[in-house]
Amino acid sequence: MTEPEISERFLEGYAQILAEVAETGRRLTRDELETRRTLGREAAEAGHQLRALVRRHLAETRAAWPLAASGAAASGAVLGAVEQTVDAFAEGFERAQRITVRREEAARREFIDDLLYGRSDLGRLAERATRFGLRLSRAHAVAVAAGPEAYSESDAVPRSVETALLSRFSGRKILLTTKDGRLVCIAPGNQPDVLRYFAKQAHVATDGGQVAVGRPHRGPGGVVHSYDEALDALDLAQRMNLEDPVLYAADLLVYPVLTRDRQAMADLVRSELGPLKEARGGAEPLLRTLSVYFDAGCVAAETARRLSLSVRALTYRLERIHQLTGSDPSDPMHRYTLQTAVIGARLLDWPANEL
């Protein structure tokens, strides 16, 4: 991109200042310094580069070097004035840039909040999205990473993940941010490799944090939908003790189906597992035994290993469950009902919460 031509007005009065300094040896006045700061701010707002502006000042210094500055003292005074001028000009320039950056950050954060919460007019939201490289008319998917601590965009973890993504997918339309202490990546729905790579990088950067990936959905509302799916997957992983480093909402659809009729699921849990409360120690130890037993494919030896029990102790627990509930975990006819009830108990946080 061609650098815009630097207007003479950004050096207005500069040659006159050099001539006066050479004659009198004075320093720049407060008003002169403030004028240089104002010109620096205006130059930044005009889209100029600081390096080009400094170069232009040096060229002007060479062209307007006062003849009276032939002595060492006069030359030193003029060079001091050049230093003051460039320093004040750069201060105004950098101040304007900081203000611009803060405005851009505020606009970006407002857009992200509106996008992920589904606020604002959808048509207007789609227009704003192009500014940040997203085309919301197309399908997008969202991945969310949760680590051991809360992150903000300025933290080292999000920056390292962003650097890795941009290095590998520099030409892709990707938006990486943080929300409620989690890392969030929004990518086109037809580019699953981006979110897979994000998940890998985020898992490592967060020291083993868990990542959930929502399904692709079309339109501005599709981003919200995918984001909600990813959040639901993380919540489900916590309740169901799912330890997979990466969770895909598409693989977990059975769980919302099971809880769609919450009252029916609560009735199943109460009727099928309620009697476990009568056991010594309450229902939780036997409920965990069932959960691990089903996760282990109903293999007694593997279940005993995972629970740090002997096979004999595990067999006793399974028999006790049979006595209390009337359902035999080893019987294929009873197994499906029991396993569904166990899943329901985890989803409804029973027995911690009364149903």
Secondary structure, DSSP 8 states (H G I E B T S, - for coil): -------GGGGTTHHHHHHHHHHH-----HHHHHHHHHHHHHHHHTT--HHHHHHHHHHHHHHT--GGGGSHHHHHHHHHHHHHHHHHHHHHHHHHHHHHHHHHHHHHHHHHHHHHHT-S-HHHHHHHHHHTT--TTSEEEEEEEE-SS---TTSHHHHHHHHHHHHH-TTS--EEEEETTEEEEEEETT-HHHHHHHHHHHHHHTTS-EEEE---EESHHHHHHHHHHHHHHHHHHHHHT---SEEEGGGGTHHHHHTSSHHHHHHHHHHHHGGGGGSTT-SHHHHHHHHHHHHTTT-HHHHHHHHT--HHHHHHHHHHHHHHHS--TTSHHHHHHHHHHHHHHHHTTTTTS--
